[in-house]
Amino acid sequence: MLFRRNNLNIGIGLGMLLPIVVFGFLSSIISISGVNIKIRTLALISICLNMLIVRGFRKNRANESIRGTVLATVGMAFVWFVWFYQEIFAEWE
């Protein structure tokens, strides 16, 4: 199983791949159904799903893989924050 591997690169790879795939899946479902959900919300949900990967690695004590997944999550959260900075703080004014 992939969660038994203890490798930083596997953690980074899964941490980047899962949010991209989930975002594509969710955005296609949302566009088909016609529900009005913001793109930034879908992106944030996709990024937060990395915690499921961390949980899988934690069960097998794969600390390097956890480190890679958290690194990818923090990087993607930073990109999310920079990308939607104007939109987030324009609502507060």
C-alpha positions as YAML, in Angstrom:
chain: A
units: angstrom
residues:
- id: 1
  name: MET
  ca: [0.00, 0.00, 0.00]
- id: 2
  name: LEU
  ca: [1.15, 3.52, -0.73]
- id: 3
  name: PHE
  ca: [0.60, 4.70, 2.86]
- id: 4
  name: ARG
  ca: [3.29, 2.32, 4.12]
- id: 5
  name: ARG
  ca: [5.99, 4.15, 2.19]
- id: 6
  name: ASN
  ca: [8.01, 6.61, 4.25]
- id: 7
  name: ASN
  ca: [9.24, 9.04, 1.60]
- id: 8
  name: LEU
  ca: [9.05, 12.84, 1.43]
- id: 9
  name: ASN
  ca: [8.46, 12.83, -2.34]
- id: 10
  name: ILE
  ca: [5.47, 10.49, -2.07]
- id: 11
  name: GLY
  ca: [3.93, 12.79, 0.53]
- id: 12
  name: ILE
  ca: [4.47, 15.87, -1.64]
- id: 13
  name: GLY
  ca: [3.14, 14.05, -4.71]
- id: 14
  name: LEU
  ca: [-0.02, 12.84, -3.04]
- id: 15
  name: GLY
  ca: [-0.45, 16.19, -1.29]
- id: 16
  name: MET
  ca: [-0.42, 17.95, -4.66]
- id: 17
  name: LEU
  ca: [-2.31, 15.36, -6.69]
- id: 18
  name: LEU
  ca: [-5.34, 14.79, -4.44]
- id: 19
  name: PRO
  ca: [-6.47, 18.45, -4.26]
- id: 20
  name: ILE
  ca: [-6.10, 18.89, -8.02]
- id: 21
  name: VAL
  ca: [-8.14, 15.78, -8.79]
- id: 22
  name: VAL
  ca: [-10.79, 16.56, -6.17]
- id: 23
  name: PHE
  ca: [-11.08, 20.17, -7.34]
- id: 24
  name: GLY
  ca: [-11.63, 19.04, -10.92]
- id: 25
  name: PHE
  ca: [-14.18, 16.48, -9.82]
- id: 26
  name: LEU
  ca: [-16.08, 18.90, -7.57]
- id: 27
  name: SER
  ca: [-16.07, 21.73, -10.08]
- id: 28
  name: SER
  ca: [-17.47, 19.45, -12.80]
- id: 29
  name: ILE
  ca: [-20.22, 18.23, -10.48]
- id: 30
  name: ILE
  ca: [-21.05, 21.80, -9.43]
- id: 31
  name: SER
  ca: [-21.18, 23.03, -13.03]
- id: 32
  name: ILE
  ca: [-23.48, 20.17, -14.06]
- id: 33
  name: SER
  ca: [-25.82, 20.56, -11.09]
- id: 34
  name: GLY
  ca: [-26.01, 24.36, -11.32]
- id: 35
  name: VAL
  ca: [-25.38, 24.90, -7.61]
- id: 36
  name: ASN
  ca: [-23.85, 28.29, -6.82]
- id: 37
  name: ILE
  ca: [-20.64, 27.63, -4.86]
- id: 38
  name: LYS
  ca: [-17.59, 29.87, -5.12]
- id: 39
  name: ILE
  ca: [-14.41, 28.55, -6.68]
- id: 40
  name: ARG
  ca: [-12.40, 29.55, -3.60]
- id: 41
  name: THR
  ca: [-14.62, 27.34, -1.43]
- id: 42
  name: LEU
  ca: [-14.08, 24.34, -3.69]
- id: 43
  name: ALA
  ca: [-10.33, 24.97, -3.69]
- id: 44
  name: LEU
  ca: [-10.24, 25.19, 0.11]
- id: 45
  name: ILE
  ca: [-12.24, 21.98, 0.50]
- id: 46
  name: SER
  ca: [-9.86, 20.25, -1.90]
- id: 47
  name: ILE
  ca: [-6.80, 21.44, 0.02]
- id: 48
  name: CYS
  ca: [-8.28, 20.40, 3.37]
- id: 49
  name: LEU
  ca: [-8.84, 16.85, 2.15]
- id: 50
  name: ASN
  ca: [-5.09, 16.35, 2.49]
- id: 51
  name: MET
  ca: [-5.75, 15.65, 6.14]
- id: 52
  name: LEU
  ca: [-7.14, 12.27, 5.06]
- id: 53
  name: ILE
  ca: [-3.76, 11.48, 3.54]
- id: 54
  name: VAL
  ca: [-2.01, 12.58, 6.73]
- id: 55
  name: ARG
  ca: [-4.27, 10.27, 8.72]
- id: 56
  name: GLY
  ca: [-3.40, 7.33, 6.47]
- id: 57
  name: PHE
  ca: [0.32, 7.99, 6.84]
- id: 58
  name: ARG
  ca: [-0.01, 8.50, 10.59]
- id: 59
  name: LYS
  ca: [-1.53, 5.05, 11.05]
- id: 60
  name: ASN
  ca: [1.63, 3.56, 9.54]
- id: 61
  name: ARG
  ca: [4.01, 5.99, 11.26]
- id: 62
  name: ALA
  ca: [5.37, 7.30, 7.94]
- id: 63
  name: ASN
  ca: [6.71, 10.57, 9.32]
- id: 64
  name: GLU
  ca: [8.60, 11.65, 6.20]
- id: 65
  name: SER
  ca: [5.49, 11.18, 4.08]
- id: 66
  name: ILE
  ca: [3.46, 13.19, 6.60]
- id: 67
  name: ARG
  ca: [6.07, 15.93, 6.40]
- id: 68
  name: GLY
  ca: [5.78, 16.00, 2.60]
- id: 69
  name: THR
  ca: [1.99, 16.10, 2.67]
- id: 70
  name: VAL
  ca: [1.95, 18.93, 5.20]
- id: 71
  name: LEU
  ca: [4.53, 20.81, 3.15]
- id: 72
  name: ALA
  ca: [2.35, 20.49, 0.04]
- id: 73
  name: THR
  ca: [-0.74, 21.53, 2.03]
- id: 74
  name: VAL
  ca: [0.92, 24.62, 3.44]
- id: 75
  name: GLY
  ca: [2.23, 25.57, 0.00]
- id: 76
  name: MET
  ca: [-1.18, 25.18, -1.60]
- id: 77
  name: ALA
  ca: [-2.85, 27.10, 1.23]
- id: 78
  name: PHE
  ca: [-0.37, 29.93, 0.72]
- id: 79
  name: VAL
  ca: [-1.11, 29.99, -3.02]
- id: 80
  name: TRP
  ca: [-4.85, 29.95, -2.23]
- id: 81
  name: PHE
  ca: [-4.48, 32.88, 0.15]
- id: 82
  name: VAL
  ca: [-2.43, 34.94, -2.32]
- id: 83
  name: TRP
  ca: [-4.76, 34.08, -5.21]
- id: 84
  name: PHE
  ca: [-7.95, 35.09, -3.37]
- id: 85
  name: TYR
  ca: [-6.51, 37.85, -1.13]
- id: 86
  name: GLN
  ca: [-8.34, 40.71, -2.86]
- id: 87
  name: GLU
  ca: [-11.63, 38.83, -2.96]
- id: 88
  name: ILE
  ca: [-11.46, 37.82, 0.70]
- id: 89
  name: PHE
  ca: [-10.63, 41.22, 2.12]
- id: 90
  name: ALA
  ca: [-12.91, 43.15, -0.28]
- id: 91
  name: GLU
  ca: [-15.86, 41.51, 1.50]
- id: 92
  name: TRP
  ca: [-14.75, 42.89, 4.87]
- id: 93
  name: GLU
  ca: [-14.87, 46.52, 3.79]
...
